[in-house]
Amino acid sequence: MVKIQKFIFNPFQENSYVLFDETGQCIFVDMGSYAVEEKKAVLYFIENNGLSPVMLVNTHCHVDHILGNSFFKNKLRIKTAAHQGDDFILEDAVEHGKMFGLEVESPPPIDIYLEEGQRISFGNSRLEVLHVPGHSPGSIALYCQDDNFVISGDVLFNGSIGRTDLPGGDYTTLINSIGKKLLNLPGETIIYCGHGPETTIGEERENNPFLSSSGIYDQ
């Protein structure tokens, strides 16, 4: 069974996740740790729980989600994984950080390109990659059917959806991604978002005002 530890990091209040199971193997998802104390908190957690990181996955490569990539790749000797569609965003991370007054360490290039339908494995656990562009061209979600959850990145939030005004964003594409890839998951599926609290697919189907006004249910 996959266990999930959430950390809230950096000035953007971004959700970073450590996923692990009974084997002790784990993966990082969107490790946005910026301050030294934030990085230490992750190291303390994995050491205190006897975890062995095997990969760092990015749901997308906006700067708030990749702030810890360089540190953890070098410290733990793990590979990074993301969709190739966000390569250009990763390359602009240092300049993007300057726009927000952040000194961003140049992130390493993506080691493993993830595609729709691919499986990410750690320990006894498997996650399915869903390509959900719109917030960014390379946005992905990570779905675990066995344990009934999906990590949505910045595609779908509790009561909201991802912004589409950043480079590569597109509203119509985002709405199509949500409708075709996420809303067809079981209603009880827990959504772990890139920012804010958890929710469920059923809750967002019923009450998300951005979806009810989008015409998504007419598709």
C-alpha positions as a Markdown table, in Angstrom:
| # | Residue | x | y | z |
|---|---|---|---|---|
| 1 | Met | 0.0 | 0.0 | 0.0 |
| 2 | Val | 1.3 | 3.4 | -0.9 |
| 3 | Lys | 1.7 | 5.9 | 1.9 |
| 4 | Ile | 1.9 | 9.6 | 1.1 |
| 5 | Gln | 3.8 | 12.3 | 3.0 |
| 6 | Lys | 3.0 | 15.9 | 2.0 |
| 7 | Phe | 5.2 | 18.8 | 2.6 |
| 8 | Ile | 4.2 | 22.5 | 1.8 |
| 9 | Phe | 7.3 | 24.3 | 0.5 |
| 10 | Asn | 8.6 | 27.6 | -0.8 |
| 11 | Pro | 6.9 | 31.0 | -1.2 |
| 12 | Phe | 4.3 | 29.5 | -3.5 |
| 13 | Gln | 3.0 | 27.1 | -0.9 |
| 14 | Glu | 3.6 | 24.2 | -3.3 |
| 15 | Asn | 2.8 | 20.7 | -2.3 |
| 16 | Ser | 5.7 | 18.3 | -2.4 |
| 17 | Tyr | 5.2 | 14.5 | -1.9 |
| 18 | Val | 7.1 | 11.5 | -0.8 |
| 19 | Leu | 5.4 | 8.3 | -1.8 |
| 20 | Phe | 6.6 | 5.0 | -0.2 |
| 21 | Asp | 5.4 | 1.5 | 0.6 |
| 22 | Glu | 6.2 | -1.4 | 2.9 |
| 23 | Thr | 9.4 | -2.2 | 1.1 |
| 24 | Gly | 11.0 | 1.2 | 2.1 |
| 25 | Gln | 11.5 | 2.3 | -1.5 |
| 26 | Cys | 10.1 | 5.8 | -2.3 |
| 27 | Ile | 9.8 | 8.4 | -5.0 |
| 28 | Phe | 9.7 | 12.2 | -4.7 |
| 29 | Val | 7.0 | 14.1 | -6.6 |
| 30 | Asp | 7.4 | 17.8 | -7.3 |
| 31 | Met | 10.1 | 18.4 | -4.8 |
| 32 | Gly | 9.8 | 22.2 | -4.4 |
| 33 | Ser | 12.0 | 22.6 | -1.3 |
| 34 | Tyr | 13.8 | 25.9 | -1.5 |
| 35 | Ala | 15.1 | 26.9 | 1.9 |
| 36 | Val | 17.8 | 24.8 | 3.7 |
| 37 | Glu | 15.3 | 23.9 | 6.4 |
| 38 | Glu | 12.9 | 22.5 | 3.8 |
| 39 | Lys | 15.5 | 20.3 | 2.3 |
| 40 | Lys | 16.6 | 19.1 | 5.8 |
| 41 | Ala | 12.9 | 18.2 | 6.6 |
| 42 | Val | 12.8 | 15.8 | 3.6 |
| 43 | Leu | 16.1 | 14.2 | 4.4 |
| 44 | Tyr | 15.1 | 13.8 | 8.1 |
| 45 | Phe | 11.8 | 12.2 | 7.0 |
| 46 | Ile | 13.4 | 9.6 | 4.7 |
| 47 | Glu | 16.2 | 8.8 | 7.2 |
| 48 | Asn | 13.8 | 8.6 | 10.1 |
| 49 | Asn | 11.6 | 6.2 | 8.2 |
| 50 | Gly | 14.4 | 4.1 | 6.6 |
| 51 | Leu | 13.4 | 5.0 | 3.1 |
| 52 | Ser | 15.4 | 4.6 | -0.1 |
| 53 | Pro | 14.5 | 7.1 | -2.8 |
| 54 | Val | 14.7 | 5.7 | -6.4 |
| 55 | Met | 13.4 | 8.6 | -8.5 |
| 56 | Leu | 12.3 | 12.3 | -8.5 |
| 57 | Val | 9.2 | 12.8 | -10.7 |
| 58 | Asn | 7.8 | 16.2 | -11.8 |
| 59 | Thr | 4.2 | 16.5 | -12.8 |
| 60 | His | 5.3 | 19.6 | -14.7 |
| 61 | Cys | 8.4 | 21.8 | -14.6 |
| 62 | His | 7.2 | 25.3 | -13.4 |
| 63 | Val | 9.8 | 26.8 | -11.1 |
| 64 | Asp | 7.9 | 26.2 | -7.8 |
| 65 | His | 7.8 | 22.5 | -8.5 |
| 66 | Ile | 11.5 | 22.0 | -9.4 |
| 67 | Leu | 13.3 | 24.0 | -6.8 |
| 68 | Gly | 14.7 | 20.9 | -5.0 |
| 69 | Asn | 15.6 | 19.0 | -8.2 |
| 70 | Ser | 19.3 | 19.8 | -8.3 |
| 71 | Phe | 19.9 | 19.3 | -4.5 |
| 72 | Phe | 18.2 | 15.9 | -4.3 |
| 73 | Lys | 19.5 | 14.6 | -7.5 |
| 74 | Asn | 23.1 | 15.3 | -6.4 |
| 75 | Lys | 22.6 | 14.4 | -2.8 |
| 76 | Leu | 20.8 | 11.1 | -3.3 |
| 77 | Arg | 22.1 | 10.1 | -6.8 |
| 78 | Ile | 18.6 | 9.7 | -8.2 |
| 79 | Lys | 17.2 | 10.3 | -11.6 |
| 80 | Thr | 14.6 | 12.9 | -12.5 |
| 81 | Ala | 11.6 | 12.1 | -14.6 |
| 82 | Ala | 9.1 | 14.3 | -16.4 |
| 83 | His | 7.4 | 14.8 | -19.8 |
| 84 | Gln | 9.5 | 16.0 | -22.6 |
| 85 | Gly | 6.9 | 18.7 | -23.4 |
| 86 | Asp | 8.2 | 20.8 | -20.4 |
| 87 | Asp | 11.9 | 20.8 | -21.4 |
| 88 | Phe | 11.7 | 24.4 | -22.5 |
| 89 | Ile | 10.1 | 25.4 | -19.1 |
| 90 | Leu | 12.9 | 23.7 | -17.2 |
| 91 | Glu | 15.5 | 25.5 | -19.3 |
| 92 | Asp | 13.9 | 28.9 | -18.3 |
| 93 | Ala | 13.7 | 28.1 | -14.6 |
| 94 | Val | 16.6 | 30.3 | -13.4 |
| 95 | Glu | 15.2 | 33.4 | -15.3 |
| 96 | His | 11.6 | 32.6 | -14.2 |
| 97 | Gly | 12.8 | 32.4 | -10.6 |
| 98 | Lys | 14.4 | 35.9 | -10.9 |
| 99 | Met | 10.9 | 37.3 | -11.8 |
| 100 | Phe | 9.8 | 36.3 | -8.3 |
| 101 | Gly | 13.0 | 37.3 | -6.5 |
| 102 | Leu | 14.2 | 33.8 | -6.1 |
| 103 | Glu | 17.8 | 32.6 | -6.7 |
| 104 | Val | 17.2 | 29.3 | -8.4 |
| 105 | Glu | 19.9 | 26.7 | -8.8 |
| 106 | Ser | 20.1 | 25.6 | -12.4 |
| 107 | Pro | 18.0 | 22.4 | -12.5 |
| 108 | Pro | 19.4 | 19.2 | -14.1 |
| 109 | Pro | 18.0 | 18.1 | -17.4 |
| 110 | Ile | 15.3 | 15.4 | -17.3 |
| 111 | Asp | 16.8 | 11.9 | -17.2 |
| 112 | Ile | 13.7 | 9.9 | -18.0 |
| 113 | Tyr | 10.9 | 11.1 | -20.3 |
| 114 | Leu | 7.5 | 10.0 | -19.2 |
| 115 | Glu | 4.6 | 9.3 | -21.6 |
| 116 | Glu | 0.9 | 8.5 | -21.5 |
| 117 | Gly | 0.3 | 5.0 | -20.2 |
| 118 | Gln | 3.8 | 4.5 | -18.8 |
| 119 | Arg | 4.2 | 2.9 | -15.4 |
| 120 | Ile | 6.4 | 4.2 | -12.6 |
| 121 | Ser | 7.5 | 1.5 | -10.2 |
| 122 | Phe | 8.9 | 1.6 | -6.7 |
| 123 | Gly | 8.9 | -1.3 | -4.2 |
| 124 | Asn | 5.6 | -3.2 | -4.8 |
| 125 | Ser | 3.8 | -0.1 | -6.1 |
| 126 | Arg | 2.9 | 1.1 | -9.6 |
| 127 | Leu | 1.6 | 4.4 | -10.8 |
| 128 | Glu | 0.2 | 5.1 | -14.2 |
| 129 | Val | 1.2 | 8.2 | -16.1 |
| 130 | Leu | -1.6 | 10.3 | -17.6 |
| 131 | His | -0.7 | 13.0 | -20.0 |
| 132 | Val | -2.9 | 16.0 | -19.1 |
| 133 | Pro | -1.6 | 19.1 | -21.0 |
| 134 | Gly | -3.1 | 22.5 | -20.7 |
| 135 | His | -1.5 | 24.0 | -17.6 |
| 136 | Ser | 1.8 | 23.2 | -19.4 |
| 137 | Pro | 2.4 | 21.1 | -22.5 |
| 138 | Gly | 4.1 | 18.4 | -20.5 |
| 139 | Ser | 1.7 | 18.2 | -17.5 |
| 140 | Ile | 1.1 | 14.7 | -16.2 |
| 141 | Ala | -0.9 | 13.1 | -13.5 |
| 142 | Leu | 0.1 | 10.0 | -11.5 |
| 143 | Tyr | -2.8 | 7.5 | -11.0 |
| 144 | Cys | -2.7 | 4.6 | -8.5 |
| 145 | Gln | -5.7 | 2.4 | -9.2 |
| 146 | Asp | -4.8 | 0.0 | -6.4 |
| 147 | Asp | -4.8 | 2.6 | -3.7 |
| 148 | Asn | -7.4 | 4.9 | -5.2 |
| 149 | Phe | -5.6 | 8.2 | -5.6 |
| 150 | Val | -4.2 | 10.5 | -8.3 |
| 151 | Ile | -1.6 | 13.2 | -8.0 |
| 152 | Ser | -2.8 | 16.0 | -10.3 |
| 153 | Gly | 0.0 | 18.6 | -10.2 |
| 154 | Asp | -1.5 | 22.0 | -11.1 |
| 155 | Val | -4.1 | 20.6 | -13.5 |
| 156 | Leu | -7.0 | 20.2 | -11.1 |
| 157 | Phe | -7.4 | 21.7 | -7.6 |
| 158 | Asn | -9.9 | 21.6 | -4.8 |
| 159 | Gly | -12.6 | 23.9 | -6.3 |
| 160 | Ser | -10.4 | 25.2 | -9.1 |
| 161 | Ile | -8.3 | 24.4 | -12.1 |
| 162 | Gly | -4.8 | 25.2 | -13.2 |
| 163 | Arg | -3.9 | 28.6 | -14.8 |
| 164 | Thr | -3.4 | 28.7 | -18.5 |
| 165 | Asp | -1.7 | 32.1 | -19.0 |
| 166 | Leu | 1.9 | 30.9 | -18.7 |
| 167 | Pro | 4.0 | 29.9 | -21.7 |
| 168 | Gly | 2.6 | 26.7 | -23.3 |
| 169 | Gly | -0.7 | 26.9 | -21.4 |
| 170 | Asp | -4.0 | 26.5 | -23.2 |
| 171 | Tyr | -7.5 | 26.6 | -21.6 |
| 172 | Thr | -9.3 | 24.4 | -24.1 |
| 173 | Thr | -6.6 | 21.8 | -23.9 |
| 174 | Leu | -6.7 | 21.9 | -20.1 |
| 175 | Ile | -10.5 | 21.4 | -20.0 |
| 176 | Asn | -10.2 | 18.5 | -22.4 |
| 177 | Ser | -7.5 | 16.9 | -20.4 |
| 178 | Ile | -9.5 | 17.1 | -17.2 |
| 179 | Gly | -12.6 | 15.8 | -18.8 |
| 180 | Lys | -11.0 | 12.9 | -20.7 |
| 181 | Lys | -8.3 | 11.8 | -18.3 |
| 182 | Leu | -9.4 | 12.7 | -14.7 |
| 183 | Leu | -13.2 | 13.1 | -14.4 |
| 184 | Asn | -13.6 | 9.5 | -15.8 |
| 185 | Leu | -11.8 | 8.1 | -12.8 |
| 186 | Pro | -13.9 | 6.6 | -10.0 |
| 187 | Gly | -15.6 | 9.3 | -7.9 |
| 188 | Glu | -13.9 | 8.2 | -4.7 |
| 189 | Thr | -10.5 | 8.7 | -6.1 |
| 190 | Ile | -8.5 | 11.1 | -3.8 |
| 191 | Ile | -6.8 | 14.0 | -5.6 |
| 192 | Tyr | -3.5 | 15.2 | -4.2 |
| 193 | Cys | -3.1 | 18.6 | -5.8 |
| 194 | Gly | -0.1 | 20.8 | -6.5 |
| 195 | His | -1.4 | 23.5 | -4.1 |
| 196 | Gly | -4.0 | 23.4 | -1.5 |
| 197 | Pro | -6.0 | 20.6 | 0.2 |
| 198 | Glu | -6.9 | 17.2 | -1.1 |
| 199 | Thr | -10.3 | 16.5 | -2.7 |
| 200 | Thr | -11.9 | 13.7 | -4.7 |
| 201 | Ile | -12.9 | 13.2 | -8.3 |
| 202 | Gly | -16.6 | 13.0 | -7.2 |
| 203 | Glu | -16.4 | 16.3 | -5.3 |
| 204 | Glu | -14.9 | 18.1 | -8.3 |
| 205 | Arg | -17.5 | 16.6 | -10.7 |
| 206 | Glu | -20.3 | 17.9 | -8.5 |
| 207 | Asn | -19.0 | 21.2 | -7.1 |
| 208 | Asn | -16.1 | 22.6 | -9.1 |
| 209 | Pro | -17.4 | 25.9 | -10.5 |
| 210 | Phe | -14.8 | 26.1 | -13.2 |
| 211 | Leu | -15.9 | 22.7 | -14.6 |
| 212 | Ser | -19.6 | 23.3 | -14.4 |
| 213 | Ser | -19.3 | 26.6 | -16.3 |
| 214 | Ser | -16.8 | 25.2 | -18.9 |
| 215 | Gly | -19.2 | 23.1 | -21.0 |
| 216 | Ile | -17.0 | 20.1 | -20.1 |
| 217 | Tyr | -20.1 | 17.9 | -19.4 |
| 218 | Asp | -21.4 | 18.6 | -22.9 |
| 219 | Gln | -18.4 | 17.0 | -24.5 |
